[in-house]
Amino acid sequence: MSAVGFIGLGLMGRPMAANLLRAGHEVTVFNRSRPAVDELAAQGARPAGSPAEAAAGAEVVITMLPDTPDVEAVVGELLEAAAPGTLLVDMSTIAPGAARELARRARERGLAMLDAPVSGGDVGAREATLSIMVGGAAEDLERARPVLEALGTTITHVGDAGAGQVVKACNQIVVALIFQAVSEALVLGSKAGVEPAKILDVLGGGMAANRIMEMRRRNFLEHDFTPGFKTRLHAKDLAIVLDTAREHAVPLPATAVVAQALTALQSRGRGDEDDSALLALAEELAQHRI
């Protein structure tokens, strides 16, 4: 078992750290707000007062933070504090260019770094069934694999530093567009007189089947937008996607439309709701509640 530092105990990070504890790893945790730290400490984690303290004695240090500036700030501290040879694994969703730059800086300090963002939402985090896309050196992934296996069931090396974040950008395109498509389909079908549950039953048995309809079925049908992943974070992710697309001269017209829909939800004070809240926006535009 490994000594692991875990920094960032939000909607995803908290259950991920708990799964590491259940797998028998020695886990030291840090979070800006204390309640999550206390909750993990009650489960056997060692609380830390700073990222540097979380990294002390750790073989692997995981960061799971909201945005690129947060990761840059924390990893900047870790680069000064972590012992040579420590493996940093950033599981946040950040800009690919930032991931490449942080990995370069880590190498200069005698550290190794992987970008290993995840897909699977809060359910995958709780059930340790995340899909993990890893950018960085293959040998560093093998060092991290025993830790990552406590968090996910699909662990794929996708390329050099930054490649994990590129694949996560691709993932966020597909997820966002599916949420939008399901929302529009439900509103159209319902306003035309068909029961929404029956629409999902039929779509789930054909070519339109997808995990989002399975995992968020109740959310759609009951208008329960308790976050599995917050719309404001997905909006942030699509901003990364569109910046990356501009860098590579790739037009993404459908993605741009859904990015605007997520921004519209934020403007309505719904930034902390689940992506399934896109249904509420589709309902508003059609003046129809399913």
KAQUI-V733667 format. One record per run of one state. SS is the DSSP state (~ for helix, > for strand, _ for the rest). FROM is the first residue (numbers start at 1). TO is the last residue. Records with the same first field share a line. If there is no record, write none. Layout:
SS = FROM-TO / FROM-TO
//
This chain:
_ = 1-2 / 8-12 / 23-25 / 31-33 / 43-45 / 48-50 / 56-59 / 64-67 / 82-86 / 91-95 / 109-111 / 116-117 / 120-120 / 128-129 / 136-137 / 149-151 / 160-162 / 192-195 / 205-210 / 216-216 / 223-229 / 248-252 / 268-273 / 287-290
> = 3-7 / 26-30 / 46-47 / 60-63 / 87-90 / 112-115 / 118-119 / 130-135 / 152-159 / 230-230 / 274-274
~ = 13-22 / 34-42 / 51-55 / 68-81 / 96-108 / 121-127 / 138-148 / 163-191 / 196-204 / 211-215 / 217-222 / 231-247 / 253-267 / 275-286
//
